[in-house]
Structures are given as structure tokens and as C-alpha cells.
Amino acid sequence: MGHCQSIASADMDFNQLEAFLTAQTKKQGGITSDQAAVISKFWKSHKTKIRESLMNQSRWDSGLRGLSWRVDGKSQSRHSAQMHTPVAIMELEIGKSGQNPFSKIESSESLDIPNCG
């Protein structure tokens, strides 16, 4: 892994950067002080852009735009034992920010809650 790749993947702050570059200059076959100075200046000037680029490359095209949930009681069922059992209903809205259309995913699951009464 190259020096810049190591710095970017670790998202080094300036103190970590200086310690890393100092260690690299002391390694046999490492970098020179001038190379360390250039890398340091480059990182300080472009850290935000590099970080944003890495984040954009590592995220899905779609993201979670919304989440809603509620707990209901079943009012209809094939089996009378399942009547009035609590059911969690969750809705996820997935899509690109600021763009339509987006997907709505609904799921319901019976909850196994002990009877308190």
C-alpha cells in the first residue's frame, strides 16, 4: 500500500500524519524529508476532497431516506389464537437523495410479548 493510500485509509489527522511521515523517513529505503514535506502539504490541502471522494466511492447509490414504524394489534387472522397479538410494522424509504422515484419496503412481524394481565 502506498503512503498516500495509507494516510487516506486511516483518515489521519495532522498529528498522526506527522508521526507517520517521520517514521517513514527513518525507515531504511523510506522517503526523504523533502518527500515527507510534499506529502504533508498535499494532505493538508486536499484532505477534505480526498475524504469525500473515498466516501462517495464506498457508499451505495441508494440510501435510507426515511423510516417509520408502529405497533398494531391483529384484527383478522386465520387462527383465533393470533387475534389481537401485537404486530410491529416498519416502512423503509430507499432511494437517492433529492430524486424520485424511491422504493418503499413494508414489513410486519408478530411480536412475542408475554401477557401481563
Beta strands, then each sheet from edge to edge (+ up, - down):
strand 1: 63-73
strand 2: 86-95
strand 3: 103-110
sheet 1: 1+ 2- 3+
end
